[in-house]
């Protein structure tokens, strides 16, 4: 009887494998390996009939797919699902089914691309399809970074029943507040994203001739930047109409309203599915501010649990420990990006009793990397050893924070002492035709036009629009306010704001702020090192509200709030805390023409006379979240 049972088992396995093979051949292509099987380009129908190209990776033994119903790891992305093969093979050989799907209108999927607005309903339909498959146990965990971190938020906001957990990394969200529109200014990294992706994986790129024209356009991005704004029908971008339409509409649309509502986690947190969430980002990532904002919002609305980790990273580089001209030490990296996620998935999708809730990086709800405790020397590759260490926390912002005002003062002073003068001002001129260049910062999608991360605030051949080795502080349109050398270490960890009293000769203009850790001269750095920590901007017409435009009255004094990106940094003894105030940071942000014309429709430029107030009744200041010593 045992022999008969074994034979029947073999027959069943053969029949199952044969049936699966026939189905796979009928619907897509099939690839075998000893320990996994992948079915390529299964066209999964959405509710409107559009079909999305999907790859399915399943565990196998001796090339035969497992019959077991398993939890699924899902990646929905616009960057070509073929690039998910490494992650897919890892999870398929560790007890999961991995599903990778090209989002609507991208690569092999049908339909027309729209910026994340279809990914809620498409995600729900995809999840429902997965839940009906015999290889699925009905539980889905999602994976992905940046745009396909945003597709995770989209699916959670849409409430897909099968969705059991998400790990959004550097995820797109809250696009009308501090990400695409940043306090009213437009982040040109997404202009760059459109100019690249309109001809890469788009519908238009499927025609060879059109693809060549769009590729040439992408190669000439520096020249197009010199001729902003980008107008409808006036560039080759018209050959990829959905991309042109989104970009021009986005650059014309300032208010944070329904236009930007596709993935608004902060305002729609009550609609977010109550599942375990692990939010991941970095102090130098473009979505870092959104990550902490999402944590605060979801932590209030979900039982979760909701976890967050913030490292010293740039966009998508959690496995690295250095960027720009700075290194933080090898301990800053999470070396195995797939294994730590697996620990989370095992716990929430399989019920495994493991390190989640017990050991790093899952011991406490918040884990942060405190930057700045290195020796400040130069490593073997010529990078500043800024250093730092990991620390576990229970909340964000930290309960023990002491919010401390550092006041802008006459002659470039920055101190805790409130100004006493009845009137004290500093003035400069802002010429839109000569904007202050971007040198590092919270960047993604920079791709040659922007440098990411930590850099000495000094020009050079690495800065395409500031080629000479001149410090930004030398510019007359950059106001520098800095403290005396610190008498002891000062930790700044949390959300940061600059409250600026200012007036302008223009009806609309921008004000920018940048926080800098000023290293003193040393043997390794004879000229010192001005390390950017965080930056921000505010567009004058949005000073009262991000929801509504109100032009300024020339010469009238207003209080502007400039929200910088969050950080955790120790300003060491002997260093200075510095705040730079200006009116541009290009091409990080689009340049305000100072004319008050409709956004992205300007034809004119005006030089604006800017006045910064720092006196007793108008005390401009930066509010730093100081963490007291234990």
Secondary structure, DSSP 8 states (H G I E B T S, - for coil): -HHHHHHHHHHHHHHHHHHHHHHHHHHSEEEE-SSEEEEEEEEEE-TTS-EEEEEEEEEEETTEE--S-EEEEEEEESS-GGGGHHHHHHHHTTT-EEEEEE-TTSTT--S---SSTTHHHHHHHHHHHHHTSTTEEEEEEEEEETHHHHHHHHHHHHT-TTEEEEEEES----TTTBTSEETTEEBTHHHHHHHHHTTSSSSGGGSHHHHHHHHHHHHTHHHHHTT-S--TTSSGGGGSHHHHHHHHHHHH--SSSGGGGGG-TTTTGGGS--SEEEEEEETTSTTHHHHHHHHHHHHHH--S-EEEEEES--TT-TT-SEETTEE--GGGS-S-HHHHHHHHHHHHHH---SSTTTSTTSSSSEEEEEE--S---B-TTS-EE--EEEEEESSSS-TTEEEEEEEE-GGGBEESS----S--EEEEEE-GGG--B--SBS-SS-TTSS--B--BSB-STTSTT--SS-BGGGSTT-EEEE----SS-EEEEEEEEEEEEEEESSSS-EEEEEEEEEE---SS-TT-EEEEEEEEEEEGGGSS-SSS-----TT--EEEEEEEEEEEEEE-TT-EEEEEEES--BTTB----SS---TT-------EEEEEEBSSSSB-EEEEEEE---
